[in-house]
Amino acid sequence: MLTAFNQSIKALRSNPVRTGLTTLGIVIGIGTVILVLSAGEGFRGFINAQVDAFGSNTLFIETRVPPTTKNRNTGGAAGAAQSDQSRANSPVAITTLKNRDIEEIKRLPNIQNAYGMVVGQKVVSFGNVAKNSLIYGASPERFEIDKGELNGGRFYTPAEDAGAVQVVVIGNALAKDLFGESEPIGKLIRVGELNFEVIGVYEARGAFGGMDIDQSVFIPLLTAQKKLLGIDYLLFAIAQLQDANLGEATAEDIKQVLRENHNITNPEKDDFYVQTQAEAMETFNTIFGGLTALLIAIAAISLIVGGVGIMNIMYVVVTERTAEIGLKKALGAKQSDILNEFLIEAVLVTVLGGIMGICFGSFLAWIVSLVAMKGGLAWGFSVPVYAILLAVGVSAAIGIGFGVLPARQAAKLDPVEAMRYE
């Protein structure tokens, strides 16, 4: 076996250009697999970090258009980031989720806290600088549930919310756009037609679930409802659980409360949607798993093409070395010796391609993580061990699978006929 290995190494080194071109398809295929799996781990870690930052033990409650004969197949949860005013003008706007619903939800056994939110879009300005920003009206309980931290200042209080006081907490990027290097705390900014005092600035957090907090404005809920938007309903709400393991049971309790408050007797006509973080992550994992499988399937095509290329090249090699094979067999080499030599050569080519593909894919994954981090995303770079094992295993399997036919052909050559070949 050692002799066959040495012979294979010698044969590969004798024609480095052909060896390199033969491995190219394997390099591209394995590199793609490594890139997909590595980037997938980075993206999954980013999503998990975002979920943890916004509260992993929470339930999401959102208004939706009740399914009817006309829209039963198309009705779904409305987008939280959609403008509140556009909803109000829409013929399908749902106005049944009220502040009192949230107060009753707070009294449920497994609910630790809850808050409601409304969303609008207004021009936010200071001096000569104006930005079109999303305005989130939220009750102060949000700051107890949300894990965001302030770069400076404070959050608004329940008293300020009850009094519809015009105070505001702004995102980090918006603060820089409006004030530059100046201190924003205590300054007055204009939101729509009203003046608000800046009392807090968020640390940079990035975007998640349609919310770009770094460019957003947070004001007391009643201030948003009464003074900015002129409404008395909520778009969505967040409930914090005492025990996340009871999430599904608590979701059913919330549904019962909302059905009673909204006079709904048929669950199929719910005008709301309740989702646990576990359900949200399950949906994400299903979608992401399918996308990953699709990308790996595409990479597999490249691997198959590379394997066919290896087989063709090995057939060429067998043809070129027919006389050499005949001489070896005439000197006493067995069929198994010839088979092992050519099979090892095919496996070495694919394993070499696999190693190069791992390096190539890891480099591309590192570039992706750098670009993501430059964009403000908490995207860690990692190459999963299972991805490396998969790459090496697949490349070796391709070498054996596509190298066995040319190797068997070489091993079965008649020594006398082979030695006559020129």
C-alpha positions in Angstrom: 0.0 0.0 0.0 2.9 2.4 0.8 4.4 1.7 -2.6 1.1 2.4 -4.3 0.8 5.7 -2.3 4.3 6.8 -3.3 3.6 5.9 -7.0 0.4 8.0 -6.9 2.2 11.0 -5.4 4.9 10.7 -8.1 2.3 10.5 -10.8 0.4 13.6 -9.6 3.6 15.6 -9.2 4.7 14.7 -12.7 1.8 16.8 -14.2 0.9 19.6 -11.8 -1.2 21.6 -14.3 -3.5 18.7 -15.0 -3.7 17.8 -11.3 -4.7 21.4 -10.5 -7.3 21.6 -13.3 -8.7 18.2 -12.2 -9.2 19.4 -8.6 -10.8 22.7 -9.6 -14.4 21.4 -9.7 -13.9 19.8 -6.3 -12.4 23.0 -4.9 -15.4 25.1 -6.1 -18.0 22.5 -4.8 -16.4 22.0 -1.4 -15.7 25.7 -1.0 -19.4 26.5 -1.7 -20.4 23.9 0.9 -18.0 25.4 3.5 -19.2 28.9 2.7 -22.9 28.1 3.0 -22.5 26.2 6.3 -20.1 28.7 7.8 -22.2 31.7 6.8 -25.3 29.8 8.0 -23.7 29.5 11.5 -22.9 33.1 11.5 -26.4 34.2 10.5 -28.0 31.8 12.9 -25.8 33.2 15.7 -26.8 36.7 14.7 -30.5 35.9 14.8 -30.1 34.2 18.2 -28.3 37.2 19.6 -31.0 39.5 18.3 -33.8 37.3 19.8 -31.9 37.3 23.1 -31.5 41.1 23.0 -35.2 41.6 22.4 -36.2 39.0 24.9 -36.3 35.3 24.3 -39.1 34.7 26.9 -41.7 36.8 25.1 -44.9 36.5 23.1 -45.8 38.6 20.1 -49.4 39.8 19.7 -50.3 41.5 16.5 -53.5 42.6 14.7 -54.5 40.9 11.5 -57.4 40.9 9.1 -59.9 38.2 10.1 -60.0 35.4 7.5 -63.2 35.6 5.3 -64.3 33.7 2.3 -62.5 36.3 0.2 -59.3 36.6 2.0 -59.1 33.3 4.0 -56.0 32.2 2.1 -54.3 35.6 2.0 -55.0 37.1 5.3 -52.1 37.1 7.7 -50.3 39.1 10.3 -49.8 42.7 9.3 -46.3 44.1 9.1 -45.3 45.8 12.4 -43.1 48.3 10.6 -45.9 49.6 8.3 -46.9 53.2 8.8 -49.7 53.6 11.3 -51.3 56.3 9.2 -51.3 54.1 6.1 -53.0 51.5 8.2 -55.6 53.9 9.4 -56.4 54.9 5.8 -56.5 51.3 4.7 -59.9 49.5 4.3 -58.4 46.5 6.2 -57.0 48.4 9.2 -57.8 46.6 12.5 -58.6 48.9 15.4 -59.8 46.4 18.0 -56.5 45.9 20.0 -56.8 48.4 22.9 -54.8 49.5 25.9 -57.3 47.7 28.2 -56.5 44.4 26.4 -52.9 44.7 27.5 -53.9 45.5 31.1 -56.0 42.3 31.2 -53.2 40.3 29.7 -50.9 41.6 32.5 -53.1 39.9 35.0 -52.7 36.4 33.5 -50.8 34.0 35.8 -47.7 33.4 33.7 -47.4 37.0 32.5 -44.5 39.0 34.1 -45.1 42.2 32.1 -46.5 43.5 28.8 -46.7 46.6 26.7 -48.5 47.8 23.6 -47.0 49.8 20.7 -48.1 51.9 17.8 -46.0 52.9 14.8 -46.0 56.0 12.7 -43.7 57.8 10.3 -42.8 61.4 10.7 -40.1 63.9 9.8 -37.7 64.4 12.7 -35.7 67.6 12.6 -33.2 69.6 14.5 -31.9 72.8 13.1 -31.3 72.4 9.4 -31.2 68.6 9.6 -34.3 66.5 8.9 -34.8 62.8 8.8 -37.8 60.7 7.9 -38.0 58.2 10.8 -40.2 55.6 12.2 -41.9 56.7 15.4 -42.6 54.0 18.0 -45.1 54.8 20.7 -44.7 52.4 23.5 -45.7 52.2 27.2 -42.7 52.4 29.6 -42.9 48.7 30.4 -41.1 48.2 27.1 -37.9 49.3 28.7 -38.2 46.6 31.4 -38.7 43.9 28.8 -36.3 45.1 26.1 -32.6 44.5 26.9 -31.4 47.6 25.1 -29.1 50.0 26.9 -28.8 53.7 26.7 -25.7 55.6 25.6 -26.8 58.5 27.7 -29.8 59.9 29.5 -32.8 57.9 30.7 -36.0 56.2 29.7 -39.4 57.9 30.2 -41.5 57.1 33.2 -45.1 55.8 33.7 -46.1 59.3 34.9 -44.8 60.8 31.7 -46.7 58.3 29.7 -49.9 58.8 31.6 -49.6 62.6 31.2 -48.8 62.3 27.4 -45.6 64.2 28.0 -43.6 65.2 24.9 -40.3 63.4 25.6 -38.3 61.1 23.3 -35.6 58.4 23.3 -33.8 58.3 20.0 -31.6 55.8 18.2 -27.8 56.1 18.1 -27.5 56.7 14.4 -30.3 59.2 14.4 -28.7 61.1 17.2 -25.4 61.4 15.2 -27.4 62.5 12.1 -29.2 65.2 14.0 -26.6 66.4 16.5 -23.2 65.3 15.1 -20.8 65.3 18.0 -23.0 67.6 20.1 -24.7 66.4 23.3 -28.4 65.6 22.4 -29.7 65.1 26.0 -32.0 68.0 26.9 -32.2 69.4 23.4 -35.6 69.9 21.7 -36.3 68.2 18.4 -39.3 68.5 16.1 -41.3 65.3 15.5 -44.0 66.1 12.9 -45.5 69.4 14.1 -44.6 69.0 17.8 -41.5 69.7 19.8 -40.0 66.9 22.0 -37.3 66.9 24.6 -34.5 64.3 24.0 -34.1 62.4 27.3 -32.2 59.3 26.2 -30.1 57.9 23.4 -29.9 54.2 22.7 -26.6 52.3 22.3 -26.1 51.1 18.7 -28.1 48.0 18.1 -28.8 47.5 14.4 -32.0 46.3 12.8 -34.2 43.3 13.6 -37.7 42.2 12.5 -38.3 45.4 10.5 -37.2 47.7 13.4 -34.1 49.8 12.9 -33.7 51.1 16.4 -30.6 53.1 15.5 -32.7 55.3 13.2 -36.0 55.2 15.3 -37.7 57.4 17.8 -39.5 56.1 20.9 -42.1 58.3 22.7 -44.7 57.5 25.4 -47.7 55.5 24.1 -50.4 58.0 25.0 -48.4 60.8 23.5 -48.2 58.9 20.2 -51.9 58.0 20.2 -53.4 61.3 21.3 -51.0 63.9 19.9 -49.2 62.4 16.9 -51.5 59.8 15.3 -55.0 60.6 16.7 -55.9 57.0 17.4 -57.0 54.9 20.4 -55.8 51.4 19.4 -52.6 49.4 19.2 -50.8 47.8 16.3 -49.1 45.1 18.4 -48.0 44.1 21.8 -45.3 42.2 23.6 -45.9 40.0 26.6 -43.1 38.7 28.9 -43.4 35.3 30.3 -42.4 34.2 33.8 -41.9 30.6 32.6 -40.9 30.3 28.9 -41.8 26.6 29.0 -45.4 27.5 29.4 -45.4 29.7 26.3 -48.0 27.8 24.3 -50.4 27.5 27.2 -50.0 31.2 27.9 -50.6 32.0 24.3 -53.9 30.2 24.5 -54.8 32.2 27.6 -54.1 35.4 25.8 -56.3 34.3 22.9 -59.2 33.6 25.2 -58.8 37.1 26.8 -58.8 38.8 23.4 -61.7 36.8 22.0 -63.8 37.8 25.0 -62.8 41.4 24.7 -63.4 41.5 21.0 -66.6 39.5 21.1 -65.2 36.7 18.9 -66.9 33.3 19.3 -65.3 31.6 16.2 -61.5 31.2 16.5 -61.3 31.2 12.7 -62.3 34.8 12.8 -59.6 36.0 15.2 -58.5 39.6 14.4 -55.2 39.0 16.1 -52.2 36.7 16.0 -50.2 35.4 18.9 -46.8 33.9 18.4 -44.1 32.6 20.8 -40.4 33.1 20.2 -40.1 29.4 19.9 -42.6 29.4 17.1 -40.8 32.2 15.4 -37.5 30.4 15.7 -39.1 27.2 14.4 -40.4 29.1 11.4 -37.0 30.7 10.8 -35.2 27.3 11.1 -37.5 25.7 8.7 -37.0 28.4 6.1 -33.3 28.6 6.7 -32.9 24.9 6.6 -34.7 24.7 3.3 -32.5 27.5 1.8 -29.3 25.8 3.1 -30.4 22.5 1.6 -31.0 24.2 -1.8 -27.6 25.9 -1.8 -25.9 22.6 -0.8 -27.8 20.8 -3.6 -26.4 23.4 -6.1 -22.9 22.9 -4.7 -23.5 19.1 -5.1 -23.9 19.6 -8.8 -20.5 21.2 -8.9 -19.1 18.2 -7.0 -20.7 15.7 -9.4 -19.3 17.7 -12.4 -15.9 17.6 -10.7 -16.2 13.9 -10.0 -17.0 13.2 -13.7 -14.0 15.3 -14.6 -11.8 13.2 -12.3 -13.1 10.0 -13.9 -12.4 11.3 -17.4 -8.9 12.4 -16.5 -8.2 9.1 -14.9 -9.3 7.3 -18.0 -6.8 9.4 -19.9 -4.1 8.6 -17.4 -4.8 4.9 -17.8 -4.5 5.2 -21.5 -1.3 7.1 -21.3 0.3 4.6 -18.8 -1.0 1.4 -20.5 2.5 0.3 -21.4 3.7 1.1 -17.8 0.9 -1.0 -16.4 1.7 -3.9 -18.6 5.4 -3.8 -17.5 4.4 -3.7 -13.9 2.1 -6.7 -14.3 4.8 -8.6 -16.2 7.2 -8.0 -13.3 4.7 -9.5 -10.9 2.4 -6.7 -9.9 -1.1 -8.0 -8.9 -4.4 -6.6 -10.1 -5.0 -5.3 -6.6 -1.7 -3.4 -6.7 -2.7 -1.6 -9.9 -6.2 -1.0 -8.6 -4.9 0.5 -5.4 -2.4 2.7 -7.2 -5.0 4.3 -9.4 -7.7 4.5 -6.8 -5.3 6.2 -4.3 -4.4 8.6 -7.0 -8.0 9.5 -7.6 -8.7 9.9 -3.9 -5.6 12.0 -3.4 -6.8 14.4 -6.1 -10.2 14.8 -4.5 -8.9 15.1 -1.0 -6.4 17.7 -2.2 -9.3 19.5 -3.8 -11.3 19.1 -0.5 -8.5 20.7 1.5 -8.1 23.6 -0.9 -11.9 23.9 -1.0 -12.0 24.2 2.8 -9.4 27.0 2.7 -11.2 28.7 -0.1 -14.6 28.5 1.5 -13.3 29.5 4.9 -11.7 32.6 3.3 -14.9 33.6 1.6 -16.9 33.0 4.8 -14.4 35.3 6.6 -14.9 38.0 4.0 -18.7 37.7 4.4 -18.3 38.1 8.2 -16.1 41.1 7.7 -18.6 42.7 5.4 -21.5 41.9 7.8 -19.6 43.4 10.8 -18.8 46.5 8.7 -22.5 46.8 8.2 -23.0 46.8 12.0 -24.2 43.2 12.3 -22.9 41.0 15.2 -21.8 38.3 12.8 -19.2 35.9 14.2 -16.9 34.0 11.9 -16.7 30.2 12.5 -16.2 27.1 10.4 -18.2 24.2 12.0 -16.2 21.0 12.6 -19.1 19.1 10.9 -18.6 21.1 7.8 -14.9 20.2 7.6 -15.7 16.5 8.2 -18.4 16.6 5.6 -16.1 18.2 3.1 -13.3 15.7 3.6 -15.7 12.8 3.6 -17.6 13.9 0.5 -14.3 14.5 -1.4 -12.9 11.1 -0.5 -16.2 9.5 -1.4 -16.1 11.2 -4.8 -12.6 10.1 -5.4 -13.5 6.5 -4.6 -16.8 6.6 -6.5 -15.5 8.2 -9.7 -12.0 6.6 -9.5 -13.0 3.0 -9.1 -14.0 2.4 -12.8 -10.8 3.7 -14.4 -8.8 1.9 -11.7 -10.5 -1.4 -12.4 -9.9 -0.9 -16.1 -6.2 -0.4 -15.5 -6.1 -3.5 -13.2 -7.7 -5.8 -15.8 -5.4 -4.9 -18.6 -3.6 -7.9 -20.1 0.1 -7.4 -19.6 1.2 -8.7 -23.0 -1.3 -6.5 -24.9 -0.5 -3.5 -22.6 3.2 -3.7 -23.3 2.6 -3.5 -27.0 0.7 -0.2 -26.6 2.5 2.8 -27.8 
